Amino acid sequence: MTMLSTSILSIKWTITGKPKSFIAGVGGDLIVKVHSKFTLNQISGQVIEHEEFWDLSASSVIGQAFFWTSRRLYATIENGKDLSDLVKSLTNRPSSQKENMEIYPDPSGDPTKVSVTISFEKKQLLKITCPVSSYLMTKECIRDCADYENTITRN
């Protein structure tokens, strides 16, 4: 693992294994060298971009063919599932549930930001509770400091 800059992380790793198929197993172990590159948001640490580079050159030709064929088959099956889910969602009637309109994406388009709308009642409650809680915290802090000073003077 290497930090290429303050926002780019590079990880190189190797996967080694035997294919489950007898035919592919004749070719020997499957060796996949993976190079992962992550671009991070420097403030939040979230991944903004992720790239994968796979190298199967250390595997036999039979192993490589098995890997890419099984990967393509898996992707085809998953695409079929996604397509059937899309068709189901389009044929279903729109739900009558009210969407949560208090939380929505930031209009600037930054996926790491979320805007929250606070109702009038909640704003009024915050206006009352914030000063009261600040007062109570200050009072407790002063009392604790006084207790601490009394403890020191006794010793």
C-alpha positions in Angstrom: 0.0 0.0 0.0 1.4 3.4 -1.0 0.1 7.0 -0.7 1.0 8.5 -4.1 -0.1 12.0 -2.8 -2.4 13.3 0.0 -5.4 12.2 -2.0 -4.3 9.2 -4.0 -3.8 5.7 -2.5 -2.4 2.7 -4.4 -2.7 -0.9 -3.3 -1.1 -3.8 -5.0 -2.2 -7.3 -4.1 -2.2 -10.9 -5.5 -5.0 -13.5 -5.5 -3.9 -17.1 -6.0 -6.3 -20.0 -6.2 -7.4 -23.1 -8.0 -10.4 -22.9 -10.4 -13.4 -25.1 -9.4 -13.8 -26.5 -12.9 -11.8 -29.6 -13.7 -11.0 -28.4 -17.2 -9.6 -25.0 -15.9 -7.8 -26.9 -13.1 -5.7 -28.7 -15.7 -4.0 -25.3 -16.4 -2.8 -24.9 -12.9 -3.3 -22.2 -10.3 -5.0 -19.0 -11.3 -2.9 -16.0 -10.3 -4.4 -12.5 -10.5 -2.2 -9.5 -9.7 -4.5 -6.6 -8.8 -3.5 -2.9 -8.7 -6.2 -0.8 -7.0 -6.0 3.0 -7.2 -8.2 5.2 -5.0 -8.8 8.9 -5.2 -9.9 10.3 -1.8 -11.7 13.4 -0.7 -9.0 15.0 1.6 -11.5 16.5 4.0 -14.0 13.5 4.5 -11.7 10.7 3.5 -14.4 9.3 1.3 -13.5 7.5 -2.0 -14.3 9.7 -5.0 -12.8 7.4 -7.7 -11.7 3.8 -7.7 -9.8 2.1 -10.5 -8.8 -1.6 -10.7 -6.1 -3.1 -13.0 -6.0 -6.9 -13.3 -3.0 -8.8 -14.6 -3.4 -12.5 -15.3 -0.1 -12.9 -17.2 1.3 -15.2 -14.5 -1.6 -17.7 -15.1 -1.8 -20.3 -17.8 -3.7 -19.6 -21.0 -6.4 -22.1 -19.9 -6.7 -20.4 -16.5 -7.0 -17.0 -18.2 -9.7 -18.2 -20.6 -11.6 -19.7 -17.7 -11.4 -16.6 -15.6 -12.6 -14.2 -18.3 -15.4 -16.6 -19.5 -16.7 -17.1 -15.9 -16.5 -13.4 -15.3 -18.5 -12.6 -18.4 -21.1 -15.3 -17.6 -21.5 -13.8 -14.1 -21.8 -10.3 -15.4 -24.5 -11.4 -18.0 -26.5 -13.1 -15.2 -26.3 -10.0 -13.0 -27.3 -7.7 -15.9 -30.4 -10.0 -16.5 -31.4 -9.6 -12.8 -31.0 -5.9 -13.0 -33.1 -5.7 -16.1 -35.9 -7.8 -14.6 -35.8 -5.5 -11.5 -36.1 -2.5 -13.7 -39.0 -3.9 -15.6 -40.7 -4.8 -12.3 -40.2 -1.3 -10.9 -41.6 0.3 -14.1 -44.7 -1.9 -14.1 -45.5 -1.3 -10.4 -47.6 1.6 -9.6 -45.9 4.6 -8.0 -45.9 4.3 -4.2 -48.2 6.5 -2.3 -45.6 6.9 0.4 -44.5 10.5 1.1 -40.8 11.0 0.3 -38.5 12.3 3.1 -38.2 15.9 1.9 -36.1 17.0 5.0 -32.9 15.5 3.6 -31.9 16.1 0.0 -28.6 16.2 -2.0 -26.7 19.4 -2.0 -27.5 21.6 -5.1 -23.8 22.1 -5.9 -23.6 18.5 -6.9 -21.0 17.5 -4.3 -22.0 13.9 -3.3 -20.3 14.3 0.1 -22.6 17.1 1.2 -26.2 16.8 2.4 -28.6 19.6 3.1 -31.2 19.3 5.8 -34.4 21.4 6.1 -35.5 22.1 9.6 -39.2 22.8 10.3 -40.3 26.0 12.1 -41.2 24.1 15.2 -37.8 22.5 15.4 -36.1 25.8 14.9 -38.1 27.3 17.8 -37.3 24.3 20.0 -33.6 24.7 19.2 -33.7 28.4 20.0 -34.9 27.5 23.5 -32.9 24.4 24.2 -29.5 25.5 23.1 -29.2 28.5 25.5 -30.7 26.4 28.3 -28.3 23.5 27.8 -25.4 25.9 27.5 -26.4 27.5 30.8 -26.7 24.1 32.5 -23.4 22.9 31.2 -21.6 26.1 32.3 -23.2 25.8 35.8 -22.1 22.2 36.1 -18.6 23.1 34.9 -18.3 25.9 37.5 -19.6 23.6 40.2 -17.1 20.9 39.3 -14.2 23.4 39.3 -15.3 24.7 42.7 -15.4 21.1 44.0 -11.9 20.5 42.5 -10.5 23.6 44.2 -12.0 22.5 47.6 -10.4 19.1 47.2 -7.0 20.8 46.5 -7.2 23.2 49.4 -8.1 20.3 51.8 -5.0 18.3 50.9 
